[in-house]
């Protein structure tokens, strides 16, 4: 995959180097930039280490967000 073939901005993708899910924010030079779904600091991913997120990946992210919000509201 090249930067030009990267998923569209706003879609979910997985950094295969560490199985980390992120929202595609754009590209900078030879890298695609991802941000955690709940917000946070962007990180750079080489396009060859990127894959589109599956439905399972998306569900996993939503469960993490719900669990995180419950921890902070107690």
Phi and psi in degrees as a GROMACS rama.xvg file:
@    title "Ramachandran Plot"
@    xaxis  label "Phi"
@    yaxis  label "Psi"
@TYPE xy
-109.21  171.512  UNK-2
-57.6764  -38.2042  UNK-3
-66.9339  -27.1753  UNK-4
-90.958  0.692641  UNK-5
-62.6173  153.865  UNK-6
-57.9005  156.808  UNK-7
-64.7227  152.095  UNK-8
-57.2442  134.368  UNK-9
95.9439  -11.1684  UNK-10
-91.0569  163.185  UNK-11
-89.2787  142.174  UNK-12
-143.1  162.507  UNK-13
-118.006  130.365  UNK-14
-81.358  108.284  UNK-15
-72.2028  -11.4198  UNK-16
-68.8758  -30.9592  UNK-17
-138.622  11.3363  UNK-18
57.9174  35.4702  UNK-19
-96.097  130.779  UNK-20
-89.7141  140.589  UNK-21
-153.533  163.924  UNK-22
-92.1995  130.817  UNK-23
-69.1644  122.376  UNK-24
-104.237  -17.5681  UNK-25
147.631  -161.09  UNK-26
-137.344  151.429  UNK-27
-138.217  112.668  UNK-28
61.1195  -131.092  UNK-29
-86.703  7.94345  UNK-30
-115.128  152.825  UNK-31
-99.6536  137.014  UNK-32
-101.251  129.315  UNK-33
-116.633  153.087  UNK-34
-132.162  142.677  UNK-35
-55.4675  144.619  UNK-36
-55.9218  -34.039  UNK-37
-87.8142  5.93645  UNK-38
101.456  162.245  UNK-39
139.692  -163.912  UNK-40
-84.4341  133.453  UNK-41
-70.5982  154.297  UNK-42
-136.536  156.357  UNK-43
-95.1994  139.596  UNK-44
-129.716  128.879  UNK-45
-63.6353  138.001  UNK-46
-54.7366  -32.764  UNK-47
-70.9101  -11.8503  UNK-48
-104.669  25.16  UNK-49
-125.105  140.418  UNK-50
-139.424  154.984  UNK-51
-68.9087  145.729  UNK-52
-73.9676  143.93  UNK-53
-90.6245  172.521  UNK-54
-59.8788  -38.0079  UNK-55
-62.7864  -41.8469  UNK-56
-61.8355  -42.9907  UNK-57
-63.8198  -43.0286  UNK-58
-62.7172  -42.6382  UNK-59
-57.4563  -42.6491  UNK-60
-64.6836  -41.773  UNK-61
-65.0027  -40.1759  UNK-62
-63.956  -41.7059  UNK-63
-60.8542  -41.8649  UNK-64
-63.133  -44.8886  UNK-65
-62.8165  -45.355  UNK-66
-62.3159  -41.1725  UNK-67
-64.9714  -40.8871  UNK-68
-67.8552  -33.4945  UNK-69
-69.65  -34.745  UNK-70
-64.5505  -34.7823  UNK-71
-87.7924  -11.7166  UNK-72
-96.4895  -2.55204  UNK-73
